[in-house]
């Protein structure tokens, strides 16, 4: 459940940064995914610096801020994002 809510929050943040342009939001999300895959960062701060540098040519300042916030929130919540709590009882 946490992952779903977190994902919705991230999508909303990207859409807001892209002025609710869904096509642009998809492009920005793909840029982020691509940059993460290319990163050789050894620490969270290195990852953020790499992403900001990678995205500076293809994303607006507002989009970069949103993506950076998403990465920071992901790092801060990594424990909850990695949990695979699919089995629970009512």
ABEGO torsion letter per residue (X at the ends): XAAAAAAAAAAAAAAAAAGGBAAAAAAAAAAAAAAAAABABABAAAAAAAAAAAAAAABBAAAAAAAAAAAAAAAAAAAAAABBBABBBX
